[in-house]
């Protein structure tokens, strides 16, 4: 087997994990793909004689590419583009599933798979983001992280710790607002399905709009007795409602809420846009909601 063939096999073997690292770092599917492609160009020109851990070596290369892209993006003062489509969970090969995790570990692991985390990551500096993502999501050691960013393991640990505090603080601050919006949307869907016109009016602002309908009465009339198959969901981490058929989203209902009243409802049925959304269906009752787990389309099957 030639060296190039060996490299190709190792890269293909770890490509899903490399793409997951890039996606977490860059929050853009197209940028993640570009990063993986750039990593392959670097790998194909590299000397592999001293490589003992292909997975770690490849992860380091992808991480460096992503760090460069983040720093360039920050220098241009650009916002990250792109939606957040579902991605397969890719565990780090060195994670020991029998290791006893403390409460902080469990909280971080739960947050690491949430879409909301990706939004918070945009507030971090590139080194903070890299340290947090590689260590807390992919279990890369601080020694390896320090080598990537040219800092000591202790400095890498400090960066990850600072990022972790910011992530946890942002999550706590926004949780109440997200929960209240989710409750209002669930109540609206229930009133819509039951044809409860009065209940719809109490949830709508007087000047609410949707499509061509203007005013609370017109909007309530539009939805009364309808939305039978729409379900509460998180769409790119934001409470919304989704109608899906045979596992594919057909319509996404986006709600704007002000002072606990729905001011507008936007319905998106464009298949190209819907295909790139990250959709997590939610249980309607609080008890069920606490038990609900993330199920991403298109794997979600409608009952």
Secondary structure, DSSP 4 states (H G I P E B T S, - for coil): --HHHHHHHHHHHHHHHHHHHHHHHH--HHHHHHHHHHHHHHHHTS--TT-S-HHHHHHHHHHHHHHHHHHHHHHTTPPP-S----------TT--TTSPPPHHHHHHHHHHT-HHHHHHHTTS-HHHHHHHIIIIIT---HHHHHHHHTS-HHHHHHHHHHHHHHHHHHHHHHHHHHHHHHHHHHHHHHHHHHT-HHHHHHHEEEEEEETTEESHHHHHHHHTT--TT-EEEEETTEEEEEEEETTEEEEEEEEEEETTEEEEEEEE--HHHHHT--EEE--SSHHHHHH----BTTS----
